[in-house]
Every structure is written in C-alpha cells, then in structure tokens.
Amino acid sequence: MILGGFSTTLDDSPRPIGAQNPAPSTTLWRLGNTPVHTVPIGEGQPPVLVIGWCGATAAQLRELADDSVPADVTWRWPGSYGVIEERPEYVVVHTDPAAAFPLYAARWRSGWAWSTSARVLGSLTGAGIDVQRLACAVLAPSIPTLAGGRTFFTGIEQLPPGSRIVLPRNGDALRHVVTWCPQPEPRRLAHQQLRRTLTGAVTLRADADPTLSSDLSGGLDSTTVAVLAAQALSQSHTLNAVTIHPEGRLDGADLHYARLAAAASAGRISHHLLPLSAEHLPYSGMASVPPTDEPAPSTLTQARLLGQFRWMHRELGTRTHLTGDGGDSVLFQPPAQLSDLLRVGRWRRAVNEAHGWARLRHTPVVPLLRAAATMARTSRPDALADVARYFSGRTTPSQDRGDARWFTPLPVPGWADPAALGHVAEAAAQAAGASDPLHQLDASLRTLVDEIREVARTAKADAELAMFCGIDLHNPFLDPSVIDAVLRNPLERRPPVHGFKPLLVRAVGDLLPPEVAARTTKGSFEADHYTGMRTHLDDLQALADGHLASLGLLDPARFRRHLRHAAAGVPMPLATLEQALTAEAWLHAHHRDPAPAWVVTMPGRVSA
C-alpha cells in the first residue's frame, strides 16, 4: 500500500521490485492497491493524481481539470489522501493538514523522489537511521514539534502537512506554501460540521467495502463509528463489530455498553466477542513485530492487536476495519485553553474550568491557574528554548503542578546517555529558532494541531501492522475534513477542558443509546501492562544491549535495572521506558527485514 514518484522525467527512473505504474504518462509507481484517481488535464499533459482514500465524486474530480487545484483540495472531501500535479518544470504535492496521509521526499540524482513511505525512500537513497530523531522519540515523545520535518532516516524529510509543495525537476530546494490554518469560523456550527464530516468519512469506507468490520469497545468514539457504519450499509449487509475483553470476564463495563449499542441497532450490528488470554499480554513477542515506517504506537500491545486482526481476517473475512482511534485527541480540549481564556479576559470561565479540571484530576486549582497565567505570557519559541535548557541540564524540573503549559518534558531517565540528551537539546534549540507557520492560532489550537498530527501520522504505522494481517485499517476521526470541522470552533463555543466529549454527544447523541451517550469513563487494561512486563522481563532485558545502546542513546546496565524495578512495581514514570522498548523493537525489525529493493525498468530491460 505504498506509492511514490519523481520530479525528474528520466526514462531510467527506478521502481521498487513489484511496483506497477497505475497512471501512464506519469512517474507514479504503486505497491499494493492504494486507490489512485487520475484527472485528465489536456492532450499530451500528465493528469492530476488523487492518491489515497478520497470521497470526491467523478464530477467533483473533473472540476480539477477545469481550473487550478484549490487550496483546500486535501480536506474538501472525506478520506485521507494527497494530490499530485506533474508539471513541465516541477512536481506539485498537496499534503493533507492532519498528516493522516503523510508524504515524504528525498533528493535523488538531479531531482527529487517522493513517496508515502520514508523507509522505502531510505532504501532508494541508502539512508541510515537519524539518531537525533530517534532520541527525540524516546526521551521527548510528548513534544512532537521537536522532530520538525525529520524522519527516522537521514536525508528523508516529511513534507509539511497542509501545504502546497513544489519539487523542482532540477533538484533545487523545495518550496512550499501553507494552505491550511484552522482559523475560527463563527458562522459554522461545529457539532453540525462534525456530524456531516464524520458521517462522510465512515460512509466512504462502507461504500468501498460493505463487508467491513469495526471496533465496538463501549466507548463513545468506537460506538459512534460503529453506529454510523451500520447505518451506511445497505439492508443486505450487517456490520461485524468486535469487542475485546479479558478471558473469563463477561461483566465489564465496556462490554455492558457495547452490548447496549449492539442491541439498539435493530439487527444492523452483528456483535462478536474476542477474549484476551495470556498470549495477548503487553510486551509479548516484541522481537517479532513486523517492520514499519516508524515505531508503531501499538508495538507494546502488538500481540493483542495482531491477534485481533488475524482472528477477524480468519473468522469474519474482514478486509477493511474501522476504529475510533484519534477521537480523544480531536475531541478533548487541552488545558492550554485556560491560558487562552485568561489572555482574552474571560476570567470567570477560566476559573470555573480550572476548578472542573482540578476536581477531575484530583489536583489543586491554584497551581493550575498560575501555570495558565504563565503560559499566557510565554511565547511558543521561548517555551521551546526552555525545553532546550532542560535537556541541556541548565534548568531543573518545575515543581509547579499545573498542567497548562506549552510543553511538558518527561523526567529524564537515569539510563539515558548524555549524548542522547544533547541530541534532544539540539532539536529543541532548532525548533525554537524556526518560524512557526501556524503562529496565528491561539495556544490551545496550536497545541491540538501538534498532537493530532503526531497521532495521525503514527497511526499509519499501526495500519502497516494491520496490512501484514491482510486488513486495511482506517481511523475516521483522523480524516482531515473531520479535524478541520472541529478545530474551527471559536473559543467562546469550545467545550470546557473537563468536559467528556460534549461536542460529539451533541453531534450524534441521538444515534446512540442514552446510557452510552451519557458515559464519562472508559475501561483500562493498565494492570495487564505490569503483568506482561513481569512475564516477559527476560526478553525485555535482552533488548537492552541492542541498537539504542550501540547508537549511544542508553546505558544497558542502568536500563536493565530500571526494567527490573518497573516490573517489580516500583513507582516510576514508564513513558520513556516504553518508548525505548518500542524504538528498540522497531530497529530490530528494520534491520531484520530490509525494505523493498529498487530496479530500473525500461522497455526490454530490467536491471538492479
């Protein structure tokens, strides 16, 4: 499910082994069956290419041939997709604003190569691992902006999301213009837009594959997706909805709410239960995780994820599967909203929301308000400069317990090598000095954009895991049209920071069972993590002497000691430890299974 092309028109442009050209007269190549729509422009001219899942009608696509490609082309319709224009002197790439369909580029020969896979491009250019990017992923996963446009491969860059990028045919520096900035639109009612765009996102997939399945966890997000999918199917099809649960436990709250949703569907949902046993524990089989473009968020729980996918593919015949993933990032308001309220003088609302957040998190309200006031006076570049000083060891962690801040670095683990901290500090300094293309946005919106893009881009790695099981994985909440609908809500109409997805309930609450719509909690498998860590401690200890150690990012002896303490239940932050294990498993898979090789394909000749 990988596509790519070149800015050069050389006849000997290579392709990955097994790739085909789905659009004659273009440099496009494709591995798999990712949808490609070609829009003829004129006689003798290459067509405009719409690549990925796009819900535009044939008539709407034809409009692209009549005029210049509009700025909002990648979030105008349902789906996650990109748009490519091959011009005589350059190639234009239109990227989606959510990075749900990320595109990458690298210099190649006298021009540029682009692809939906950074790893495949790295195979073309012989790229190594970008150690600075890896250090940021392990030690500062909560600050995705530190990565900038870097990927995990040297010389391969992620093209800016929500932009129009020009790749010159002569290899000159790429040029880009930001086309998406979600400025508030008071005339649009966000709940109505959310219902319309989310319905369109789900319907697109249901129309493409009427035999699709969906998660049904009992939470608001997956239940909404399942209900919309069931409604979108014709009367001759029912939706296969899957609820996972601990083996031998049929009385959990999640299962109760999932059953309510299935029962209320009037036979439109066929409900399937999948028990999880010891073989599905977190940390199981991490050394066998398949290779992906970057570390997959579900690496630690891959036994559960891949077990579910294999079961669905075998027992239900699933080829396309929907989840509610991404809903939390899109629908919750970050504490940064408190600083926005203070900045515009909405004191009473800020205090009320701060009290609500403090009650929810069982934290004192005064430090929270103090942190919000500090954030309102602090610029984003200054906050990044503080991050650089933190990882340089020039400042100590803040004792303020407030949650409202631009960035919250995780505690520096004792097993981190000083060189790794230096890489992160350097990345933060670079980010502080870079111009911010979305500087017009208020703090809460700017924070949300960073988080959503990180969640959407990394979700593609989970989709790659699913593809190894023969399943095309989709997350409708991460469609750019859905995200655009939510983020354009004006500050005065945004939900409170302590609200449990009131925008979603207002948008689709009439479609859900009342008990589900009123739900404000979600089940957790957190206890399984400690059980899994203890069960697989020997295998995890063996990872300590792996690639991260050889790259100078961690001290193996101290890392093993922290693992033993964590498995024993000693209180400590686990985020960086888990990130390191995830990165190590990814590096192991990357070096174990090479990316596809490239060949030059010419009439009558194929050469490596």
C-alpha positions as CSV (number, residue, x, y, z in Angstrom):
1,M,0.0,0.0,0.0
2,I,2.8,2.4,-0.9
3,L,3.0,5.0,-3.7
4,G,5.7,7.3,-5.0
5,G,7.2,9.1,-7.9
6,F,9.9,11.5,-9.1
7,S,10.3,15.2,-10.0
8,T,12.5,14.0,-12.9
9,T,11.3,12.6,-16.2
10,L,14.3,10.4,-16.9
11,D,13.4,7.2,-18.6
12,D,15.5,5.1,-16.3
13,S,13.8,6.2,-13.0
14,P,13.7,3.1,-10.8
15,R,10.8,1.4,-9.0
16,P,10.6,-0.9,-6.0
17,I,10.5,-4.5,-7.0
18,G,6.9,-5.5,-7.7
19,A,5.7,-1.9,-8.2
20,Q,3.4,-1.0,-11.1
21,N,2.5,2.2,-12.9
22,P,-1.2,2.9,-12.3
23,A,-1.2,6.2,-14.3
24,P,0.5,6.1,-17.7
25,S,2.5,9.2,-18.8
26,T,3.4,9.9,-15.1
27,T,6.3,8.8,-12.9
28,L,3.9,7.3,-10.4
29,W,4.5,3.8,-9.0
30,R,2.4,1.7,-6.7
31,L,3.0,-1.3,-4.4
32,G,-0.4,-2.7,-3.4
33,N,-3.8,-1.4,-4.2
34,T,-4.0,2.1,-2.7
35,P,-6.7,4.0,-4.7
36,V,-5.4,6.3,-7.4
37,H,-7.8,8.7,-9.3
38,T,-6.4,10.3,-12.5
39,V,-7.9,13.5,-13.7
40,P,-7.1,14.2,-17.3
41,I,-6.0,17.8,-17.9
42,G,-5.4,18.1,-21.6
43,E,-3.9,16.3,-24.6
44,G,-0.3,15.3,-24.0
45,Q,-0.3,16.6,-20.4
46,P,0.1,14.4,-17.4
47,P,-3.1,14.1,-15.3
48,V,-3.7,15.4,-11.8
49,L,-3.4,12.4,-9.4
50,V,-5.5,12.0,-6.3
51,I,-3.8,9.3,-4.3
52,G,-5.3,7.6,-1.3
53,W,-8.9,7.2,0.0
54,C,-10.9,10.2,-1.4
55,G,-14.7,10.6,-1.3
56,A,-14.9,13.1,-4.2
57,T,-17.4,12.2,-6.9
58,A,-16.4,11.8,-10.5
59,A,-17.9,15.2,-11.3
60,Q,-16.0,16.9,-8.4
61,L,-12.8,15.4,-9.6
62,R,-13.4,16.6,-13.2
63,E,-13.6,20.1,-11.8
64,L,-9.9,19.9,-11.0
65,A,-9.2,19.8,-14.7
66,D,-11.2,23.0,-15.4
67,D,-9.2,25.3,-13.1
68,S,-6.2,25.4,-10.8
69,V,-6.2,22.9,-8.0
70,P,-7.9,24.7,-5.0
71,A,-6.0,25.3,-1.8
72,D,-8.4,23.2,0.3
73,V,-8.3,20.2,-2.0
74,T,-6.9,17.8,0.6
75,W,-9.6,18.4,3.2
76,R,-12.5,19.3,0.9
77,W,-13.8,15.8,0.7
78,P,-14.0,12.7,3.0
79,G,-10.9,10.5,3.3
80,S,-7.2,10.8,3.8
81,Y,-5.3,11.5,0.6
82,G,-2.8,13.6,-1.3
83,V,-2.9,15.3,-4.7
84,I,0.0,15.3,-7.2
85,E,0.5,17.6,-10.2
86,E,3.3,16.8,-12.6
87,R,4.2,20.0,-14.4
88,P,6.9,20.5,-17.1
89,E,9.4,22.2,-14.7
90,Y,8.3,20.8,-11.3
91,V,6.0,18.5,-9.4
92,V,3.4,19.9,-7.0
93,V,2.5,17.9,-4.0
94,H,-0.6,18.9,-1.9
95,T,-0.5,17.4,1.6
96,D,-3.3,16.8,4.0
97,P,-3.4,19.0,7.1
98,A,-3.7,16.2,9.6
99,A,-0.7,14.2,8.3
100,A,-3.0,11.2,8.2
101,F,-1.7,10.5,4.7
102,P,1.9,11.6,5.2
103,L,4.2,12.1,2.2
104,Y,8.0,12.1,2.2
105,A,10.7,13.4,-0.1
106,A,14.4,13.0,-0.7
107,R,16.9,14.3,-3.1
108,W,17.7,11.8,-5.8
109,R,20.2,12.2,-8.6
110,S,19.4,15.6,-10.2
111,G,15.9,15.9,-8.8
112,W,13.6,14.7,-6.1
113,A,11.9,11.4,-5.2
114,W,8.7,11.4,-3.1
115,S,6.7,8.5,-1.5
116,T,4.1,7.6,1.1
117,S,6.9,5.6,2.8
118,A,10.0,7.1,4.3
119,R,11.5,3.7,4.7
120,V,11.2,2.8,1.1
121,L,12.7,6.1,0.1
122,G,15.6,5.3,2.5
123,S,16.1,2.1,0.6
124,L,16.5,4.1,-2.6
125,T,19.0,6.6,-1.2
126,G,20.8,4.3,1.2
127,A,19.8,6.3,4.2
128,G,20.8,5.4,7.7
129,I,19.0,5.9,11.0
130,D,18.6,9.6,12.1
131,V,19.9,9.4,15.6
132,Q,18.6,12.8,16.7
133,R,15.1,11.9,15.6
134,L,15.3,8.6,17.4
135,A,16.5,10.4,20.6
136,C,13.5,12.8,20.5
137,A,11.1,9.9,20.0
138,V,12.5,8.1,23.1
139,L,13.1,11.0,25.5
140,A,10.6,13.6,24.4
141,P,7.6,11.8,22.9
142,S,5.3,14.4,24.4
143,I,6.9,17.2,22.3
144,P,6.4,16.1,18.7
145,T,7.3,19.5,17.3
146,L,11.0,18.7,18.1
147,A,11.0,16.4,15.1
148,G,10.2,19.2,12.7
149,G,10.3,17.6,9.2
150,R,12.8,15.0,10.2
151,T,12.0,11.3,9.7
152,F,13.8,8.3,11.3
153,F,16.0,8.1,8.2
154,T,18.8,10.6,7.3
155,G,18.1,12.8,4.3
156,I,14.4,11.8,4.1
157,E,12.0,14.5,5.1
158,Q,8.3,14.6,5.8
159,L,6.7,17.2,3.5
160,P,4.9,19.9,5.5
161,P,1.2,18.9,6.3
162,G,-1.5,21.2,4.9
163,S,0.8,22.7,2.3
164,R,1.4,23.1,-1.4
165,I,5.0,21.9,-2.1
166,V,6.9,22.4,-5.3
167,L,9.6,19.8,-6.1
168,P,11.8,21.3,-8.9
169,R,12.8,18.9,-11.6
170,N,16.4,20.2,-11.4
171,G,16.9,19.3,-7.8
172,D,16.7,22.9,-6.4
173,A,15.4,23.3,-2.9
174,L,11.8,22.5,-2.5
175,R,9.4,25.4,-2.0
176,H,6.1,25.3,0.0
177,V,3.2,27.5,0.9
178,V,0.9,26.6,3.9
179,T,-2.6,26.2,2.7
180,W,-4.4,25.2,5.9
181,C,-4.7,27.2,9.0
182,P,-7.9,26.5,11.1
183,Q,-8.9,30.0,11.9
184,P,-12.2,30.0,13.9
185,E,-15.3,30.4,11.8
186,P,-18.2,31.7,14.0
187,R,-20.8,31.1,11.3
188,R,-20.2,27.3,11.2
189,L,-21.7,25.2,14.0
190,A,-19.0,22.7,14.9
191,H,-21.4,19.9,16.0
192,Q,-23.3,20.0,12.7
193,Q,-20.0,20.0,10.7
194,L,-18.7,17.2,12.9
195,R,-21.7,15.0,12.2
196,R,-21.6,15.7,8.5
197,T,-17.9,15.1,8.0
198,L,-17.7,12.1,10.3
199,T,-20.7,10.5,8.6
200,G,-19.0,11.1,5.2
201,A,-15.7,9.6,6.4
202,V,-17.4,6.4,7.6
203,T,-19.7,6.2,4.6
204,L,-16.7,6.4,2.2
205,R,-15.3,3.2,3.7
206,A,-18.7,1.4,4.0
207,D,-19.4,2.1,0.3
208,A,-16.0,0.8,-0.7
209,D,-16.3,-2.4,1.3
210,P,-19.8,-3.4,2.5
211,T,-18.2,-6.4,4.4
212,L,-16.1,-4.1,6.6
213,S,-15.9,-4.5,10.4
214,S,-15.5,-2.1,13.3
215,D,-14.3,-1.9,16.9
216,L,-17.1,-1.7,19.5
217,S,-15.3,-1.0,22.7
218,G,-18.2,0.5,24.5
219,G,-16.7,4.0,24.5
220,L,-18.2,7.0,22.7
221,D,-15.7,7.1,19.8
222,S,-15.8,3.5,18.6
223,T,-19.6,3.2,19.3
224,T,-20.2,6.3,17.1
225,V,-18.1,4.9,14.3
226,A,-19.9,1.5,14.5
227,V,-23.3,3.0,14.5
228,L,-22.6,5.3,11.6
229,A,-21.1,2.3,9.7
230,A,-24.1,0.2,10.3
231,Q,-26.4,2.9,9.1
232,A,-24.3,3.4,5.9
233,L,-24.6,-0.2,4.9
234,S,-27.4,-1.5,2.7
235,Q,-30.1,-3.7,4.2
236,S,-28.4,-6.7,2.7
237,H,-25.3,-6.2,5.0
238,T,-24.8,-6.1,8.7
239,L,-21.7,-4.6,10.4
240,N,-19.4,-7.0,12.2
241,A,-18.5,-5.2,15.4
242,V,-15.8,-6.6,17.7
243,T,-15.4,-6.1,21.5
244,I,-12.3,-7.5,23.2
245,H,-12.4,-8.4,26.8
246,P,-10.3,-10.3,29.4
247,E,-10.8,-14.1,29.1
248,G,-13.4,-15.3,31.6
249,R,-14.7,-11.7,32.3
250,L,-18.1,-11.0,30.8
251,D,-19.3,-8.5,33.3
252,G,-17.0,-5.5,32.5
253,A,-18.4,-2.0,32.0
254,D,-17.1,-1.8,28.4
255,L,-18.8,-5.0,27.4
256,H,-22.0,-3.8,29.0
257,Y,-22.1,-0.6,27.0
258,A,-21.0,-2.4,23.8
259,R,-24.0,-4.8,24.2
260,L,-26.3,-1.9,24.7
261,A,-25.2,-0.4,21.4
262,A,-25.5,-3.6,19.5
263,A,-28.9,-4.3,20.9
264,A,-30.2,-0.9,19.9
265,S,-29.0,-1.4,16.3
266,A,-32.2,-3.3,15.3
267,G,-30.1,-6.1,13.9
268,R,-27.8,-3.8,11.9
269,I,-24.8,-4.8,14.1
270,S,-23.6,-8.4,14.4
271,H,-21.7,-8.3,17.8
272,H,-18.6,-10.5,18.2
273,L,-16.7,-11.0,21.5
274,L,-13.0,-11.7,21.4
275,P,-11.5,-12.9,24.7
276,L,-7.9,-12.0,25.5
277,S,-5.7,-14.6,27.1
278,A,-2.1,-14.7,28.4
279,E,-0.7,-14.9,24.9
280,H,-2.1,-11.4,24.2
281,L,-0.4,-9.7,27.2
282,P,1.5,-6.5,26.5
283,Y,5.2,-6.9,25.7
284,S,4.5,-10.4,24.1
285,G,6.6,-11.2,21.1
286,M,8.1,-7.7,20.6
287,A,11.1,-9.1,18.8
288,S,8.8,-10.4,16.1
289,V,6.9,-7.2,15.3
290,P,6.8,-6.5,11.6
291,P,8.8,-3.6,10.1
292,T,7.0,-0.3,9.7
293,D,7.9,3.2,8.5
294,E,8.4,4.3,12.1
295,P,7.8,2.8,15.6
296,A,4.2,1.9,15.8
297,P,2.1,3.1,18.8
298,S,0.8,-0.4,19.3
299,T,4.2,-2.1,19.4
300,L,3.9,-3.0,23.1
301,T,0.4,-4.4,22.6
302,Q,1.0,-5.8,19.2
303,A,0.2,-9.4,20.3
304,R,-3.3,-8.1,21.2
305,L,-3.7,-6.0,18.1
306,L,-2.4,-8.6,15.6
307,G,-4.2,-11.4,17.4
308,Q,-7.5,-9.5,16.8
309,F,-6.7,-8.7,13.2
310,R,-5.8,-12.3,12.4
311,W,-8.9,-13.6,14.1
312,M,-11.1,-11.1,12.2
313,H,-9.5,-11.9,8.9
314,R,-9.9,-15.7,9.5
315,E,-13.3,-15.8,11.2
316,L,-15.1,-12.8,9.7
317,G,-13.4,-12.4,6.4
318,T,-12.5,-8.8,7.3
319,R,-10.6,-6.8,4.7
320,T,-11.4,-3.3,6.0
321,H,-11.6,-2.4,9.6
322,L,-12.7,0.9,11.4
323,T,-11.6,2.1,14.8
324,G,-12.4,5.1,17.0
325,D,-8.7,5.9,17.4
326,G,-7.9,9.6,17.3
327,G,-11.2,10.7,18.9
328,D,-9.5,11.5,22.2
329,S,-7.0,13.9,20.5
330,V,-9.6,15.6,18.3
331,L,-12.4,16.0,20.8
332,F,-10.8,16.8,24.2
333,Q,-9.8,20.4,24.9
334,P,-6.2,20.8,26.2
335,P,-5.5,22.7,29.5
336,A,-3.9,25.3,27.3
337,Q,-7.4,26.6,26.7
338,L,-7.2,28.1,30.2
339,S,-4.4,30.4,29.1
340,D,-6.4,31.5,26.1
341,L,-9.3,32.4,28.3
342,L,-7.1,34.4,30.6
343,R,-5.5,36.1,27.7
344,V,-8.8,37.4,26.3
345,G,-10.1,38.4,29.7
346,R,-12.6,35.6,30.3
347,W,-11.6,35.3,34.0
348,R,-14.8,33.7,35.3
349,R,-14.9,30.9,32.7
350,A,-11.2,30.2,33.2
351,V,-11.6,29.8,37.0
352,N,-14.7,27.6,36.5
353,E,-13.0,25.4,34.1
354,A,-9.9,25.2,36.2
355,H,-11.9,24.0,39.2
356,G,-13.6,21.4,36.9
357,W,-10.2,20.2,35.7
358,A,-8.7,20.1,39.2
359,R,-11.6,18.1,40.5
360,L,-11.3,15.6,37.6
361,R,-7.5,15.2,38.1
362,H,-7.6,15.5,41.9
363,T,-5.0,18.3,41.8
364,P,-5.0,21.8,43.4
365,V,-6.5,24.5,41.4
366,V,-4.1,27.4,42.3
367,P,-1.0,25.9,40.6
368,L,-3.1,25.2,37.6
369,L,-4.3,28.8,37.2
370,R,-0.8,30.0,38.0
371,A,0.6,27.8,35.2
372,A,-2.1,29.1,32.8
373,A,-1.3,32.7,33.6
374,T,2.4,32.0,32.9
375,M,1.6,30.2,29.6
376,A,-0.5,33.2,28.5
377,R,2.7,35.4,28.9
378,T,5.1,32.9,27.3
379,S,5.6,32.6,23.6
380,R,6.0,29.2,21.9
381,P,9.6,29.9,20.9
382,D,10.5,30.9,24.4
383,A,8.9,27.7,25.7
384,L,10.9,25.6,23.2
385,A,14.1,27.4,24.4
386,D,13.2,26.3,28.0
387,V,12.9,22.8,26.7
388,A,16.4,23.1,25.2
389,R,17.8,24.3,28.5
390,Y,16.0,21.5,30.4
391,F,17.6,18.8,28.3
392,S,21.0,20.6,28.4
393,G,20.9,20.3,32.2
394,R,20.8,24.1,32.7
395,T,17.4,24.1,34.4
396,T,15.7,21.8,36.9
397,P,12.2,20.4,36.6
398,S,9.4,22.7,37.6
399,Q,7.8,21.9,40.9
400,D,4.6,23.6,39.8
401,R,1.9,21.0,39.5
402,G,-0.1,23.0,36.9
403,D,-1.0,21.2,33.7
404,A,-1.3,24.3,31.5
405,R,1.9,24.8,29.6
406,W,3.2,24.8,26.1
407,F,5.3,21.7,26.6
408,T,5.8,19.3,29.4
409,P,9.1,17.4,29.2
410,L,9.1,13.9,30.8
411,P,11.6,13.3,33.6
412,V,15.0,12.4,32.3
413,P,15.5,8.7,33.0
414,G,18.7,7.6,34.7
415,W,19.6,5.2,31.9
416,A,19.7,8.0,29.2
417,D,23.2,8.6,27.8
418,P,24.4,12.3,27.9
419,A,24.8,12.2,24.2
420,A,21.0,11.4,23.8
421,L,20.1,14.4,26.0
422,G,22.4,16.5,23.8
423,H,20.5,15.4,20.6
424,V,17.2,16.4,22.2
425,A,18.5,19.7,23.4
426,E,19.8,20.5,19.9
427,A,16.5,19.6,18.3
428,A,14.7,21.9,20.8
429,A,17.0,24.8,20.0
430,Q,16.5,24.3,16.3
431,A,12.7,24.2,16.8
432,A,12.9,27.4,18.9
433,G,14.7,29.2,16.1
434,A,12.4,28.0,13.3
435,S,9.4,30.0,12.1
436,D,6.0,28.7,13.0
437,P,3.7,28.6,10.0
438,L,0.6,28.5,12.3
439,H,1.6,31.3,14.7
440,Q,-1.8,32.9,14.2
441,L,-3.6,30.2,16.1
442,D,-4.3,30.5,19.8
443,A,-2.4,28.3,22.3
444,S,-5.0,25.5,22.6
445,L,-5.5,25.2,18.9
446,R,-1.7,25.2,18.2
447,T,-1.3,22.5,20.9
448,L,-4.0,20.4,19.4
449,V,-2.6,20.6,15.9
450,D,0.8,19.2,17.1
451,E,-0.9,16.4,19.0
452,I,-3.3,15.5,16.2
453,R,-0.6,15.4,13.6
454,E,1.5,13.1,15.8
455,V,-1.4,10.8,16.4
456,A,-2.5,10.7,12.8
457,R,1.0,10.2,11.3
458,T,2.0,7.4,13.7
459,A,-1.4,5.7,13.2
460,K,-0.2,4.9,9.8
461,A,2.4,2.6,11.4
462,D,-0.4,0.7,13.1
463,A,-2.1,0.5,9.7
464,E,1.1,-1.1,8.3
465,L,0.9,-3.7,11.1
466,A,-2.7,-4.5,10.1
467,M,-1.7,-4.8,6.5
468,F,0.6,-7.7,7.4
469,C,-2.7,-9.5,8.5
470,G,-4.5,-8.6,5.3
471,I,-6.5,-5.8,6.8
472,D,-6.9,-2.2,5.7
473,L,-7.2,-0.2,8.9
474,H,-9.0,3.2,9.0
475,N,-9.5,5.8,11.7
476,P,-12.3,8.1,10.5
477,F,-11.8,10.6,13.4
478,L,-8.4,11.4,11.8
479,D,-9.8,12.4,8.4
480,P,-8.7,15.9,7.6
481,S,-12.3,17.1,6.9
482,V,-13.3,15.9,10.4
483,I,-10.4,17.6,12.1
484,D,-11.0,20.8,10.2
485,A,-14.6,20.8,11.3
486,V,-13.7,20.5,15.0
487,L,-10.8,22.9,15.1
488,R,-12.6,25.8,13.5
489,N,-14.9,26.1,16.5
490,P,-14.4,29.6,18.1
491,L,-13.0,29.8,21.6
492,E,-16.3,31.0,23.1
493,R,-18.1,27.9,21.8
494,R,-15.4,25.3,22.6
495,P,-16.2,22.7,25.3
496,P,-14.7,23.1,28.8
497,V,-11.4,21.4,29.4
498,H,-13.1,19.0,31.9
499,G,-16.0,18.0,29.6
500,F,-16.2,14.5,28.3
501,K,-16.6,15.0,24.6
502,P,-19.8,17.1,24.7
503,L,-19.3,18.2,21.1
504,L,-19.5,14.6,19.9
505,V,-22.6,13.9,22.1
506,R,-24.3,17.0,20.7
507,A,-23.4,15.9,17.2
508,V,-24.5,12.3,17.2
509,G,-26.1,11.7,20.6
510,D,-29.5,11.0,19.1
511,L,-27.9,8.0,17.3
512,L,-26.6,6.4,20.5
513,P,-28.3,4.6,23.3
514,P,-28.8,7.2,26.1
515,E,-26.6,5.3,28.6
516,V,-23.7,5.3,26.1
517,A,-24.2,9.0,25.3
518,A,-24.1,9.8,29.0
519,R,-20.9,7.7,29.6
520,T,-18.0,9.7,31.1
521,T,-15.5,6.9,31.7
522,K,-13.6,4.2,29.8
523,G,-12.2,0.9,30.8
524,S,-8.5,0.3,31.1
525,F,-6.1,-2.6,30.5
526,E,-3.3,-0.9,32.6
527,A,-2.9,-3.8,35.0
528,D,-2.1,-6.0,32.1
529,H,1.0,-3.9,31.4
530,Y,2.6,-4.8,34.7
531,T,1.6,-8.5,34.3
532,G,3.1,-8.5,30.8
533,M,6.3,-6.8,31.9
534,R,6.9,-9.3,34.6
535,T,6.0,-12.3,32.4
536,H,8.4,-11.1,29.6
537,L,11.1,-9.5,31.7
538,D,13.9,-11.7,30.4
539,D,13.1,-10.9,26.8
540,L,12.9,-7.2,27.6
541,Q,16.2,-7.3,29.4
542,A,17.8,-8.8,26.3
543,L,16.7,-5.7,24.3
544,A,18.9,-3.5,26.5
545,D,22.1,-4.4,24.6
546,G,20.6,-3.7,21.2
547,H,20.6,-0.9,18.6
548,L,19.8,2.0,21.0
549,A,22.9,1.1,23.1
550,S,25.1,0.8,20.0
551,L,23.9,4.2,18.9
552,G,24.9,5.7,22.2
553,L,21.4,6.6,23.4
554,L,21.2,4.4,26.6
555,D,23.3,2.7,29.2
556,P,22.4,-1.0,29.1
557,A,23.1,-1.9,32.7
558,R,21.1,1.0,34.1
559,F,18.3,0.3,31.6
560,R,18.0,-3.3,32.8
561,R,18.0,-2.1,36.4
562,H,15.1,0.2,35.7
563,L,13.2,-2.6,33.9
564,R,13.5,-4.8,36.9
565,H,12.3,-2.1,39.2
566,A,9.4,-1.3,36.9
567,A,8.4,-5.0,36.7
568,A,8.5,-5.2,40.5
569,G,6.0,-2.4,40.7
570,V,8.5,0.3,42.0
571,P,6.7,3.7,41.3
572,M,8.4,5.4,38.4
573,P,7.5,7.1,35.1
574,L,7.1,4.5,32.4
575,A,6.7,6.6,29.3
576,T,10.3,6.9,28.3
577,L,11.0,3.2,29.2
578,E,8.2,2.1,27.0
579,Q,9.3,4.4,24.2
580,A,12.8,2.9,24.4
581,L,11.4,-0.6,24.1
582,T,9.2,0.4,21.2
583,A,12.1,2.0,19.4
584,E,14.3,-1.0,20.0
585,A,11.7,-3.4,18.7
586,W,11.3,-1.2,15.6
587,L,15.1,-1.0,15.0
588,H,15.3,-4.8,15.3
589,A,12.5,-5.3,12.7
590,H,14.0,-2.7,10.4
591,H,17.4,-4.3,10.3
592,R,16.0,-7.9,10.2
593,D,13.7,-7.3,7.2
594,P,15.1,-5.0,4.5
595,A,12.8,-2.6,2.7
596,P,11.9,-3.4,-0.9
597,A,14.9,-3.2,-3.3
598,W,14.7,-0.9,-6.4
599,V,15.2,-1.8,-10.0
600,V,15.4,0.3,-13.2
601,T,12.6,-0.7,-15.6
602,M,13.0,0.2,-19.3
603,P,11.4,-1.3,-22.4
604,G,13.0,-4.7,-22.9
605,R,15.4,-4.3,-19.9
606,V,15.2,-4.7,-16.2
607,S,18.3,-4.0,-14.1
608,A,19.1,-3.5,-10.4
